[in-house]
């Protein structure tokens, strides 16, 4: 038997939200008539350059890339972690906005609505006195469907981002979508993605910001093995897609100042196999298109144990 038990933190310890609503109305004909388990879903992995603290520039670039993705027929565009201000950039304390309703969210929602496309993006969220490293799922009509505040934040960012406290999935025409943010994938026993698997996720989408030191040599030390280890076993166990998209560009402030974000966005399929790794480099600003076919959930609740026993 593979690893099925989660030490210390079980699903019962996860707080759920009711922020996701089933979408019954027609968003556009192509998506509405889709049989989510038998038709290919076209995803756009937007591995974009993010400039620290340059909110308007980053939002403009995101909107352009979302429009380009929609023009290529993508159903969903996945953007990086804190793509509005850059990871650990100190502007998070002064330039973050509420979700929904704030400037950052509303501009992304407008791009989703204008292009009739689902958008997943990592942004900085302001909620009263607190600041969160947040991922959002936006519907093609611009509504917020799901919000996830990063749970497993690196210690060097604790003075900038507050602690998330809940986890959920959202049922859409594209399938059941779960969100996590970057290092959420690296918890002990991979408890966050396993919890999303128990919740019925067909795919987990993870806005990320993957960075290395300035003189990192990708030829001698190829980037990505940590994320392969964190993604592959869980994707196979629950037969779901796990997809992480990172930004590119130099970190200009914060604890990793002068490090470089290098892309290498990663896709693991429901068999636990690597489908693709996007280009590496601080200048590797690109969009990768991917056709995804989700699977019927093979088990639910305690049925998973029987299913895994049969698999072995």
N, C-alpha and C positions, 0 to 999 in steps of 0.2 A: 504494500500500500504506500502511496505517496504521502505527503504531509497534508493531513486533513484537519488537524486540531490546531487552534490558534491560542498560544499561551498568553494567559493574562487578560487579553482583550478579545472578547467574543462579540458577536453581533448585538447581543443584548446591551453591551456597553456603548453602542453607537447611537447617537441621537439623530432621529430622522426629521426631515422637514416635509412640508406639504407644498412646496413651491412649484412642483411640476404638475401641470395639468395635461390630461390627454387631449391631443389636438384633433377635434372632430371636423372642423371647418376646412374647406378646400383652400389650400395655400397656392398651389399651382397644379395644373393638371398632371404634369409628369410625376410629381411627388405623390399626389393624392391617390393615383391608381396603382402605385407600386405595391407589389407583394414583397414585403420586406425580407422574407427568407428565401426568395427565389429570383430576385432581380438584383443586378449589380447596382451598388450605390457608389457614385463617383465622389471621392473626397479630394479636396485640394489642401495639401500640406504647405502652408505659407511660411517658409523659412526666411523671415524678413530681417533686414537690418534694423536694429533699434538703437537710437541715439539717446543716451542718458539725459533725462530732464527735459527733452524736447518734445513736449506733449503734442503740440499741433503738427509738427513734422511727422511724428510717428503715426498719428491718427490719419493724416493725409495719405501716407504711404500704405497703411493698412486698407483704407477705403479703395485705393487704386488696385491693390492686389485682390481684394474681395471682388471687385467689379471684373477684373480679368478672369478670375476663377469662375465666376458665374457665366461669363462669356464662353468659357470652354465647356460648359455644361455640368459643372460641379453642383452637387446637392448640398454639400457642407464644406465650409472653409474652416480649417483649424490653424489658429495663430499661437505664437509663443506666450510664455510666462511674462507677466508685467510688461507687455509690449507697448504700453503707453509711456512709461517713464524709465524703464530699464531696471534690472535686478539690483536691489540694495542701493539704488540712487537716493540720496537724501531728500530729493524733491518729493518723495512719497509723503512726507509729513506736511507739505504745504500745497501740493498740486493734485491731491487725490479728491475724488468726488463720490457721492452716494451712488449705490446700485440698487434699483434703477433710479432714473431721474437726473443723475448728474451728467456733466458734459461728456465724459469719456464713454459711458455706457450709451448715451443717446446718440452719439455720432456713430458708434458701431451698430446700434439698432437701425439707424437710418440707412447705413450701407446694406444691412441685411434686407431691409424692406425694399429699398430701391432696386435691388438685384434679385429679390425673391430667392434667398438662399439662407440656409442655417449657418450660423456663425458661432464658433467656440473660440474664446480668447481669454488670455490671462491679463488682468488689469489690477491696478491698485484701487482699493475701495475705502472710502471714508464713512464711518458710521459713528456719529457723535465724536467722542474723544479717541476712538480706536481706529486703527489703520490695518487693513487686511490685504494679504496676497491672495487674490480671488480669481476664480475661473467662472465664466458665464457661458451658458448656452442660450442663444437668441434664436427665436423662430423667424421664418421668412416674412412675417408681418411685423417684426420688430419687437415682439413681446419677450420678456424674460421668462424662460422656461425653467432654468435650473441655475443655482448659484452655489459654488463650493469655495469655502475659505480654507486655505492650505493648513493642514494639520501638523505635518512633520517638517517644520522649518529648521534650517540650519542654525546653529547657535549664534553664528556671527550676524544673523539678521533679526535676532530676538528684540533688539532695541528699536527696530524699525517697523516690523509687522507683528500684529497681535495674533493670538492663538485662535484658530478655527475650532469649532465644537460640534460639527455635524456632518453627515454623509447621506447621499441620496442618489437615486437614478431617475431618469425621465423617459417616459414612453412616447415615442414619436413614430411618424410614418416610416422613418428610416430604421427603426428598431429601438431597443432600450439602451439608452446612453448613460454611462457613468462618467464622472469627471474626477480627476485628481490633478495635483500640480507638482511636477518635477520630483523632488525628494520624497513626496508622499509614497512613491513606489519603493522606497528603501527601508521601510519599517521592519522591525523584527517579525519574522514569519510572514512578511508581505501582507500584513493584516488588512491594509486598506483596500488593495485590489482584490483580495480574497473576499472581503466583505461585499464589495460591489458585485463579485461573481455570485455570491449567495443571494443578492438582491435581484438577480436576473439580467445583469448587463450583457448585451450582445457585443458591445464594444466599450472600451475605456479610452477616453481621449485625455491626453495629458499635456497642457501647455507647459513648456520647460525652458530653462535658460542654462545651457550647458557650456561651462567655461573652463579654460586651461590657462596655465601660466604663459607669459608672452613668448618664451622660447620653446614651447612644446613642439616636439618633432613627431608628427603623425606617422611618419614612415617607420621609425624605430619603436614607437609606442602608440599604436593605433587606438583612437578614442572609441569608446562605446561598450566595452565588455561589462562594465558595472550595470548598465541598463539592460543588456541582454540577460544577465543573470536575474535581474529583478522582474523582467517581463515574461521570459519564455516559459518557465514552469507553470506560472499561474494561467497564462493564456491557454496552455495545453490542458491543464486540469479542468478548467471551466469552459473550454471550447469557445473562447471569445477573442476578439481582436484587442490588442493593446498598442496604442499609437502615441508616440511622443514627438512633439515638434518644438525645436529650439530656435531661438533667434541667432543672429550673427552680429558681429561688430565689437568694438572695444569698450570695456567698462572704464568710464572716465572718473568715477568717484565711488566711495564706499570701501568696504573692507577688502575687496578684490580689485581695487583700482589698478589699471594697466594690465589686467588679465584680458583675454579675448574670448568672446562667445563664438562658437565654431560650428553651429548647426549640427550635422550628423543625425538629423531627425530619423527616427527608427520606427519600423512597422513590424509587428509580430502577428502571425495569423493564428487561427484557432487550433492548429496542430502544433503550436509552439515553434514554428519555423520563421526565420527571418525572411521577410519579403523584400525589404529594401532598407538601405541606409543612405540618406541624402548626402550631398557633398560636404566636405570639411573645409572650414576656413572662415576668417573674419569677414571676408568679402563674398561668401557663398550665399548671396541673397537670391532666392529662387522659389519657384512653386513646383511641387511634385504632385502629379495626379495619380490617383490610385482607385481601382475598382474593387469594392469590398462586397462580398456576399456573406451575410450573417447566417447562422444556423439556428434551427429550433433548439431551445434550451433542453439539454438531455436529461435534466433532473431538477428537483426542487426540494429544499429543506433536507430532511433526513434521507431522502432518496439518493442524494449524492453519494453517501457511503456505499450503498449497494452498487451504484453505477461505477464507482472507482474500483470496488472489489472485482467486478466483472472485467474491467479493463485490464486488471492485473492477473 
